[in-house]
Amino acid sequence: MNNNKTAILLGASGLVGSFLLDILLNSEEYSSVVIFVRKEISRKHPKLVEHVIDFDQLDKYANLVQGDDLFCCLGTTIKQAKTREAFKKVDYYYPLRFAEMAKQNRVQQYLMVTSIGANAGSSVFYLKTKGECEEAIKKVNLSSTSVFRPASLLGPRKELRAQEKIGEAVLKLVSFLLVGKLKKYKPVQAEKVAQAMYTIAQSPKEGFSIYESNQIQSL
């Protein structure tokens, strides 16, 4: 056990990130957990180091990206972002720039949530952007990069509209039908994604690895 490690977390207030923050703060593996946020979160802990930053000026904070394992749970939707350009900032540029800064500062490990179906050649803008981000970060060539591609995420969202609640309920009802090759399309609890990221971080593989949704479930 190495309990002197520092974890860096992006997206600490999001669905997966909030679960991962709890796991990291309660872990004996990390003596410090550094988060980068747009505004302060309502969380106090002796291990927690919070940097409130302007994500549109990331280069100003490059010297703060110091640690052992960087967990990226950044992500939005076209609906939330309003425009494709704003979406791409959050789901492509920010994760990539943090990977580059991590590389410069000799952070050894980068773990990132993308999406099932991520593919730079996709005709679907969302999946194309996720795939392009994966490919760009692969080229950064950190010591260890792990990509997690969950299917639909289940969990307590801050803003869950009635239509989304119905969608979640339907997914739960039909998930038993998703077996064999379809198993990776089963919805997954956000907490399981966070736990899988933490588990992999403790036994990192060299190079670039991808974990599909069914693998996340088993982890």
C-alpha positions, 0 to 999 in steps of 0.5 A, spaced: 500 500 500 502 506 498 498 511 502 502 517 500 499 518 493 496 524 490 489 524 486 487 529 481 480 529 480 476 533 474 468 533 474 468 532 482 461 535 482 458 530 476 454 524 477 460 519 476 465 524 479 461 525 486 461 518 487 469 518 485 470 523 490 467 520 496 471 513 494 478 517 493 477 521 500 475 515 504 481 511 501 488 509 504 491 509 498 491 517 497 494 522 502 491 528 498 485 529 493 486 535 488 480 537 485 479 543 479 472 546 479 468 552 476 465 554 483 466 551 490 463 545 492 460 544 499 465 539 501 470 539 507 475 534 508 483 534 511 485 531 504 481 535 500 485 541 496 480 545 491 482 549 486 477 554 483 479 555 476 477 558 469 477 552 465 477 557 459 484 559 461 487 552 463 494 554 461 494 559 467 494 553 472 499 548 469 503 548 475 497 546 479 496 539 475 501 535 480 500 528 483 500 521 481 493 519 478 489 524 474 481 522 474 477 525 468 470 525 469 468 531 465 462 531 461 456 535 458 450 534 453 449 538 447 442 540 451 446 543 457 452 546 453 447 549 448 452 549 442 457 544 439 462 549 440 461 549 447 460 541 448 467 540 444 470 545 449 468 540 455 468 533 452 474 534 448 479 540 449 479 540 457 480 533 458 486 533 452 489 539 455 489 536 462 492 530 459 498 534 456 499 538 463 499 532 466 504 529 462 508 535 462 508 534 470 510 527 470 503 525 472 503 517 471 496 515 470 490 518 466 483 515 467 477 518 463 470 517 462 467 517 455 461 513 452 459 507 449 460 507 442 465 513 442 468 513 435 472 518 431 469 516 425 462 516 427 457 520 424 454 522 431 457 528 433 457 526 440 460 519 439 465 522 434 467 528 439 468 522 444 472 518 440 476 524 437 478 525 444 480 518 446 485 518 440 488 525 441 489 523 449 492 516 446 497 521 442 499 524 449 502 518 451 502 518 458 505 512 462 498 509 463 491 511 460 485 508 461 478 509 458 472 507 461 466 507 456 459 506 460 452 505 457 447 509 460 448 512 467 444 511 472 444 515 479 441 521 483 442 526 478 441 534 480 437 535 474 433 529 472 427 531 468 420 527 468 422 524 461 429 522 463 426 519 469 421 515 465 427 513 460 431 510 466 425 506 468 424 503 461 432 502 461 432 498 468 425 494 465 429 492 459 436 491 461 435 483 462 434 482 455 441 485 454 445 479 454 451 476 450 454 481 445 448 486 447 451 486 454 455 492 454 449 496 452 446 495 459 445 501 463 450 502 469 450 505 476 454 511 476 457 509 482 460 502 479 463 506 474 467 510 479 469 504 483 471 501 477 476 507 475 479 507 482 480 499 482 484 500 475 488 506 478 491 501 483 493 496 478 495 500 472 497 497 466 502 501 461 500 504 455 492 505 453 487 501 455 479 501 454 474 498 458 467 497 455 461 498 459 460 490 461 467 490 463 466 496 468 460 492 471 464 486 472 470 490 475 
